Amino acid sequence: MNAVTTSTKVLDALHDLVHTYRSRMRSEMHRHDDRLNRNSVRCLLFVGHEPLCTHKALMDFLRADKAQVARTLNEMEDNGWIERVPHPDDRRSRRLQLSAQGQTLFTTMQAARARVGEQMLQGVPEAQQAELAAQLLQMQAYLKESGVPAAPDCGKSCGSGEKGPINPSSLA
């Protein structure tokens, strides 16, 4: 029988944690609006954090192709969650902003994500949380440094957090 390495245990625990987190967030999404999916929530959260962003900025953040982002934005616009407004410096370009309904949903999903995060980290001291965050970011950096390109995001279901810089991996 093969011995299970510590790194395998870490990776298995990380995989299971992400799966459980996504499942919980999917439940939260559908509890609030069954039209929500992972891509729409990631878009909602990005546009909420980066008001008046461009389609290109959203594509870069999502690491998704133009057609996929366009489909998601069309769905979101049809659902009344976002609005496209003219770019003041480029007549050909439009910028994205949340509608009033989208702003409400943004706030709701931020609160849901905070609740899930609190449940997940209950009993873990703040210092350990900070150390865990640093270790996870370091692991991500090691993978990026390996020179192997990341696969494009192709998921269909999500969550976010506090105001400030957005880490794409945090909106999963």
C-alpha positions as CSV (number, residue, x, y, z in Angstrom):
1,M,0.0,0.0,0.0
2,N,1.3,3.5,-0.9
3,A,1.8,6.0,1.9
4,V,-0.1,9.2,1.5
5,T,2.2,12.2,1.5
6,T,1.6,15.3,3.5
7,S,1.3,17.3,0.2
8,T,-1.3,14.9,-1.0
9,K,-3.3,15.4,2.2
10,V,-3.0,19.2,1.8
11,L,-4.2,19.1,-1.8
12,D,-7.0,16.7,-1.0
13,A,-8.2,18.9,1.9
14,L,-7.9,22.0,-0.3
15,H,-9.9,20.4,-3.0
16,D,-12.6,19.3,-0.6
17,L,-12.7,22.7,1.0
18,V,-13.2,24.5,-2.3
19,H,-15.9,22.0,-3.3
20,T,-17.7,22.5,0.0
21,Y,-17.4,26.3,-0.3
22,R,-18.7,26.4,-3.9
23,S,-21.6,24.1,-2.9
24,R,-22.5,26.4,0.0
25,M,-22.2,29.5,-2.2
26,R,-24.3,27.9,-4.9
27,S,-27.0,27.3,-2.3
28,E,-26.8,30.9,-1.2
29,M,-27.0,32.1,-4.8
30,H,-30.1,30.0,-5.5
31,R,-31.7,31.0,-2.2
32,H,-31.6,34.7,-3.4
33,D,-32.2,34.3,-7.1
34,D,-32.3,31.0,-9.1
35,R,-31.1,32.8,-12.2
36,L,-27.7,33.4,-10.6
37,N,-24.7,31.2,-11.7
38,R,-21.0,31.3,-10.9
39,N,-20.1,33.5,-13.9
40,S,-22.9,36.0,-13.2
41,V,-21.9,36.3,-9.6
42,R,-18.3,36.8,-10.4
43,C,-19.3,39.5,-12.9
44,L,-21.6,41.0,-10.4
45,L,-18.9,41.2,-7.8
46,F,-16.3,42.5,-10.1
47,V,-18.5,45.3,-11.5
48,G,-19.6,46.1,-7.9
49,H,-16.0,46.5,-6.8
50,E,-14.9,48.2,-10.1
51,P,-17.8,50.5,-11.1
52,L,-17.7,51.7,-14.7
53,C,-15.2,49.0,-15.7
54,T,-14.9,48.0,-19.3
55,H,-15.9,44.7,-21.0
56,K,-12.1,44.1,-21.6
57,A,-11.3,44.5,-17.9
58,L,-14.0,42.0,-17.0
59,M,-12.7,39.6,-19.6
60,D,-9.1,39.9,-18.2
61,F,-10.4,39.4,-14.7
62,L,-12.5,36.3,-15.6
63,R,-9.8,34.9,-17.9
64,A,-12.7,34.1,-20.3
65,D,-13.2,34.6,-24.0
66,K,-15.1,37.6,-25.4
67,A,-18.1,35.5,-26.5
68,Q,-18.6,33.9,-23.1
69,V,-18.4,37.2,-21.3
70,A,-20.8,38.8,-23.8
71,R,-23.3,36.0,-23.2
72,T,-23.1,36.4,-19.4
73,L,-23.4,40.2,-19.7
74,N,-26.4,39.9,-22.0
75,E,-28.1,37.6,-19.4
76,M,-27.3,40.0,-16.6
77,E,-28.6,42.9,-18.6
78,D,-31.8,41.0,-19.4
79,N,-32.2,40.2,-15.7
80,G,-31.8,43.8,-14.8
81,W,-28.6,43.5,-12.9
82,I,-26.2,45.6,-14.9
83,E,-26.3,48.6,-17.3
84,R,-24.0,49.5,-20.1
85,V,-23.2,53.2,-20.2
86,P,-21.2,55.2,-22.8
87,H,-17.5,55.6,-22.2
88,P,-16.7,59.3,-21.9
89,D,-13.5,59.1,-23.8
90,D,-14.3,56.4,-26.4
91,R,-17.6,56.5,-28.3
92,R,-17.1,52.9,-29.5
93,S,-16.8,51.6,-25.9
94,R,-19.3,51.1,-23.2
95,R,-18.7,50.7,-19.5
96,L,-20.5,48.5,-17.0
97,Q,-22.3,49.5,-13.8
98,L,-24.7,47.7,-11.5
99,S,-28.4,48.7,-11.7
100,A,-30.3,49.3,-8.5
101,Q,-31.3,45.6,-8.5
102,G,-27.8,44.6,-9.2
103,Q,-26.5,46.7,-6.3
104,T,-28.9,45.0,-4.0
105,L,-27.9,41.6,-5.2
106,F,-24.2,42.6,-4.9
107,T,-24.7,43.5,-1.3
108,T,-26.6,40.3,-0.6
109,M,-24.0,38.1,-2.2
110,Q,-21.2,39.9,-0.3
111,A,-23.1,39.3,3.0
112,A,-23.6,35.6,2.1
113,R,-20.0,35.2,1.3
114,A,-19.0,36.8,4.6
115,R,-21.4,34.4,6.5
116,V,-19.9,31.4,4.7
117,G,-16.4,32.6,5.5
118,E,-17.2,33.1,9.1
119,Q,-18.7,29.6,9.4
120,M,-15.6,28.2,7.6
121,L,-13.1,30.0,9.8
122,Q,-14.9,29.9,13.1
123,G,-12.5,29.2,16.0
124,V,-9.5,30.0,13.8
125,P,-7.6,33.0,15.4
126,E,-7.1,36.1,13.2
127,A,-3.3,35.5,13.2
128,Q,-3.7,32.0,11.8
129,Q,-6.1,33.2,9.2
130,A,-3.6,35.8,8.1
131,E,-0.9,33.1,8.0
132,L,-3.1,30.8,6.0
133,A,-3.9,33.6,3.5
134,A,-0.2,34.3,3.1
135,Q,0.6,30.6,2.6
136,L,-2.2,30.1,0.0
137,L,-1.0,33.2,-1.9
138,Q,2.5,31.8,-1.9
139,M,1.3,28.5,-3.2
140,Q,-0.5,30.3,-6.0
141,A,2.7,32.3,-6.8
142,Y,4.7,29.1,-7.0
143,L,2.3,27.7,-9.5
144,K,2.4,30.9,-11.6
145,E,6.2,30.9,-11.5
146,S,6.3,27.4,-12.9
147,G,5.6,28.8,-16.3
148,V,2.6,26.6,-17.0
149,P,-0.3,28.7,-18.2
150,A,-3.5,28.5,-16.2
151,A,-6.5,27.0,-17.9
152,P,-9.2,29.5,-18.9
153,D,-12.1,29.8,-16.5
154,C,-15.0,27.8,-17.8
155,G,-17.1,27.2,-14.7
156,K,-20.9,27.9,-14.5
157,S,-21.6,28.7,-10.9
158,C,-19.6,31.9,-7.1
159,G,-19.1,34.6,-4.1
160,S,-16.8,37.9,-3.1
161,G,-15.9,40.0,-0.2
162,E,-14.7,43.3,1.1
163,K,-14.1,46.5,-0.8
164,G,-10.7,46.8,-2.2
165,P,-8.4,45.0,-4.7
166,I,-10.0,41.9,-6.0
167,N,-8.1,38.6,-6.2
168,P,-9.6,36.5,-9.0
169,S,-9.2,33.3,-7.1
170,S,-11.2,34.7,-4.2
171,L,-14.3,34.9,-6.4
172,A,-14.7,31.2,-7.0
